[in-house]
Amino acid sequence: MRLLDHVAQCTAPLLVRQASGDLWQLPGPSDYAQEVIRCPLRYVLSDELVKACIELAYSDGSGLSGCRDLVHFPAERLWIEWNRTPQHNELSRLLPECVRTAAPGSLRNGALVYAHPNGRSGRLRTFWLPASEPREPLLAAAETLLDLDSDAPDRPCETFLEGHAVPVGDAHSAHVDGLMRCASFRLDPLWQRYYASVAHSAAERTQVICRSLETVAFDVPMLLALFLLMGLRADLKESPVRPIRLNVKRARHGKQPLLEHVEISCPVFASTGDPPRSEEWTTPRIGPRMHHVRGHIVRRRNAVFWRRPHWRGHLRLGSVRSRTVLLTHPGPGTGVPTALSGVARVGSDAL
């Protein structure tokens, strides 16, 4: 089942018993089950789209932070979920110093998005399905606040346990750091009171802060890149899934129905695959060797050019074969709908 179905069918409250015997009822997936069921838009991302969004978010060139004014929430209420493994693998490749190299602790991640009608601010609640037993959905203790028109207040991380919204930066990348300035993270009030009663030492408080923030912070660049692609209609392919026949069978066995959703992918942003193989790989270097070029974006006014990851160079003094995707954003007063379709252009140049 999808994570959205695990959350929708969750009925058990989240109860935590302390060593002292005190019993706490904390916010859990069951508190959001009806909201997921009533959610008008539910998206499930393909693995390739997850990789493309992360590549776009951490690309060179102008950087996604330079396109922040073009990003809008696609709806006031929506659900987005994805496989955790491709996200973890791509982040481990791009941010080896920040992301643990061990296997991800979850199978699927998801976010319930609440946006302002202007599409420029909102908040997210993050869910995940553990990779270990029992396979029951979990809810992050922190919520993500996004304001695309202003930077988050600069507060020390220690105030996170006091209920303040704190930002998270990236000291290794200026444009990612600029992108993350629109996000802040706040501990749920009930979780705040719980941690105040159990985390007494400085080491325990630091561990709570780090674990809570790392659960949600790495999703922000990927989701903002997704919102940009959705707003610019970057050849996204949407495939509605309506499990009508399957739900009839489930009803006969007394099982709850599965929810309708939309599987979304982006073929034009597919990965480049493995480099071509040839016996000539062993010849002496007489020109640029075949090498991989990271994807990067360039912005010119309301046009965003995406140079997808590609292989450059050739052993016979080589040629360059790449793909450029032009994402056009309509200007004010054009009378054009909120987005135009992306146009793909393939070119070949000599080195």
N, C-alpha and C positions, 0 to 999 in steps of 0.2 A: 504494500500500500504506500501511497504518497504520504509525506509528512502532514499535509493538510488533512488527510483522512484520519491519521492518528490523533491530531489535535481535535478535530471535530467529534470524534468518538470517545474522547477522554471525559470521564465523569468523576473520577476519584480526586478529591482535594489533595493538595500537597501538605502533608503533615510531617513535622520534624520534631523529634523528641531529644531534648538535651540530656546530658549526663546527669544533671540534677533532677531529672524527671519532668521538667516543664515541657508541655506540648505546645508547639507553635503551628498555626495554620497560615501558610505563606501563599502568595500569588503563584498559581501554576497554570498549566495548559487548560485545565478544566474551566477556569474562569474566562477563557477566551473561545471556548468551543462554539458557542452560539454566534459570536462575532465572525468566526471563520465561515460558518454555515451561511450567514447572511451577507457575506462579503460579495459585492457584485462582480469583481474581477479577481480571478485566481490564475496566476501564471506559473508555469513550470519551465525552467530554463534548460536548454540542452547543454551538454558538457562543452561543446565548441563555443557556444555563446558565452559561457562562464569564462573560458580562457580568453576570448576576444575582449571581454569587458575589463578583465584584469590587465591585459596587455595595453589596452587603450588608457586605462587609469594610470599606469606606471610608465607610459611611453616617454620617449625623448621628444624634442621639438618644443612646441608651444606648451604642451602639457594640458591636461584636462582642467587645471585651475584657470587657464587662460580662456576657457569656454564656459565658465561658471554661469555667466549671464544668459547662456542659451539653454541651461538645464531647467526643466520643469518637472514636477511630479505628474505622472500620466493620469492620475485620478485622485479623488479625495479619499477613497478607500480601496485598497487592493492587497492581495496576498502574493508574495513572490517566494519561490523555493528552488533549490538547486542541490546537486550532488556536492558533497563536501570534498571528495577526493581530488577532482580536477582543480578546485580552488586552492586546496592545500599544496598540491604539486606545483602549480604555477607561482604561488607566493613563495614557496621554498626556493624556486629557481631565481626569482627576481629579488627576494629579500632574505637571503640565507642567514643574515646576521640577526634577523628579527623573528623568523618563524622557526619553530622547532622542526627538526627533520624527521622525528618519529611519525608513525602513522597517525592520521587524524582521529580524534576521539569521537567523531560523529559520522553517521552515514549521510544524513541530509540536513541541511539548514534551511530556515525560512524566516521571513519577516512579514509582519502585519503592519501595513503602512497607513498612517492617518495623516492626511495632508490638508493644508489650508486651501480654501477655494481659489486663491490666487496662484496656487501651484508652486509657490516659492519657499514655503516652509512646511514643516511637518515633524512627525515623530514616528519611531519604529519600535516595535517589540519583537525581539529575536527569539526563535525557537530552534531546537535541534533534536534529532533522533540519535541516541547513543549507539556507538558501534558495539558495545558490550551489552550483555543481558542485565536486567530486563529491558526489552526494546519498548520503552515507554517515553513519550515526548517530554522534553524539559523546556522551561522558560528561563531566559536570562534574567538575572536580578536587576540589571541596568537597562534603562531605555535610552534610545538614541534620539537626540534633538537636532534637527537640521534647519538652518536659516541661510538660504542662498544669497540673501541681500546684505548680510552683515557678518562680521566675525564673532565667534564666541568669546565671552569674557575670559580673560587670562587669569585663571585661579590655580593655586597649587593643588596637586593631586590629593593631598591630605584632607582637603575639604570635601572630597567625594563621600566619605563616611558621615559627614555632617549634613548631607542632603543637597549639597550644591552641585550644579552642573559644571563639569570640568572638561577642558579640551585635551586632545591627544595629538602631538605633533610627530614629525618625521625628520630627525636631524640629518638623515642621509640624503634627502631629496628636497630641494627648495620648492619645486612645483607641487609635489605631494603634500608637503607641509602647508603650502598655501591653500591647497584643496581642502585639507582637514580642518582649516580654521572655521569653516562653516558648520562644523559638527561639535557637539558637546554631549556628555554622557552623565546621566543622573540615576542614582540608586533609588529603587522603588521604596516608598516610605516604610512599608511593612518589613522589607528586607533590611532597611537601615536600622530599625529598632532591634531586629534579630541580631544583626552583626554587632550592634552596640553592647549586647548582653553576652556575646560569646568571644569576641575578638578583643582581648585586653592588652596583650603585649604589642610592642611596636612591630615585631616580626609578623605576628598574626594579622595585624591591620594592613601591613604592606602586602601580604599574600592575598588578602581579600580584594584589595584595590587592583592589584595586577591581574588576578584571575578574572575579576568582573569586567575589566576594561578590554582585555585581550579577547574575550568571548564575543564582543560586539564591534570593536574598532576596525578590524580588518575588512568588514563587510561594506563600509562606507564608500571607499573609492570605487569598488566594483558596482555598487548600486547606482552611484551617480553617473558612471559611464553608461550603464544600462538605460537610465532615464534620458541621457543625451541621445543615444541611438533610437530610443522609442520616439522621442520628440522630433527627430529628423527623418524618421521613416527610412532607416538605413537598410532597406531590403530585408527587413525582418519578416520571417515566415511564421505565421500563426496557424496552428492546427488545433481546432476545438476538439475536446475529448468529452463525449457524452456517453457514459457507461450505462445506457438504458437496459440493454439485454442482460448485462452482467448484474445489474441491480435487481432485475426480476428474479434471477437465479438466487441472488443473495437473500432476497425477501422470502423465498420458499424455505431457506434454511434458517430463518430468523436472524439474519445478520443485517446490520445497518447499511444503508446505501452509500456508495462512494460518490464524492462530489464531482460535479463537472468542473473542468478547468481548461486552460489553453496552453498547449505546448508551444514554446516560442524558440526559434533558432535564427541564425543569421548566416546563410551559406556563403555570402560574399566575403565574410570575415573568417572563413575556414583557415585552419593552420596550413603551413607550407609543406608539411610532411618531411620525409627524410631527403637528404641531398642525393643527387644522381650519383651512381657508382660507375666507375670506369677504371680500366687498367692504367689510364694516364695519370691517375692520382699519384703514382710513384715517380713521375718525371720531374726533373729539376724545375724550380720556380723561375719562369720567364715573364711573369706578369701577375696581376692580382689573383690570388687563389680563390677557389670557390669557398665562400664564407657566408654565414648567416647574418642578416641585418635585422635588428629589432624593429618592430613597428613603431611608428611615431606619427604625431599629428602636427599639422600646420594650420593656423587659422588666419583667414583674410576677411576681415569684417564679419559677415554672417555666413561665410562659407568655411567649412571645416574639411580639410584634406587629410585623409588617413592613408599613410603608406603602410600597407600590411607587411608583416614579417615575410621576408623573401630571401632567396639565395642569390648572391651576387658573385660575379667572376666566372672565368672559364680557363681551363688549362691551355687552350689554344689562343692565348691573349684575350679570350673570353668575350662574353656579351652579358648584358644586364637584362634580366627579365623580371618585371615587377608588376604589381597591381596598385593603382591609385584609386581610391574611392572618394568621390566628391559628395559631401553631405551639405545640401543647400538649405539654409534657414531663410524663410521669407522676411523681407524687410517690412517696416511699418507702412501702412496705407496701400499695400499692394492688392488687397482684397483676396489674397490667396489663403487657403486654409492654413492651419497652424504648422503644417509640415509639408515638405516635398519629398519625393522619392530620391534615394541616393542613385548616383550614376557611376557605373564602373568603367574604368578605362585601363586597358592593358597596353603597355608600350615596351619597346625593345631598343636599347641604345648600346653603342659600342664603347668599350673602355679605351 
